[in-house]
Amino acid sequence: MLKITSKEFDNGRRVELKIEGKISGAWAKELKKTCEGFLTEKVERLVLDFSGVTSIDREGQELLKKVDCPKIKIVGCDPFLCDCIRGLKLQKCEVEVVKDAD
């Protein structure tokens, strides 16, 4: 199951998608479709909040390669998920890891 909640800021120029659940199979395709819908000329920044993501499979990883774009910033990744995403060697989008609380 995957839940996607969107919030728009700056008259729709910046959009944040809160992603919760597993990015896999048909859910990966749904996330791709959602991202592509927001990646218009009007949207300057699409922030994908992965703080609620529990896992990502091969299809989810392929999705990230397909939507690799300078307009995208991925935030809220736990260290394991961040390592997984960085291993994809995305060239354009920014990935920010959540720091462990001491």
ABEGO torsion letter per residue (X at the ends): XBBBBBBBBGGGABBBBBBBEBBBEAAAAAAAAAAAAABBAABABBBBBAAABABBBAAAAAAAAAABBAABBBBGBBAAAAAAAAAAGBAABBBBBBBBBX
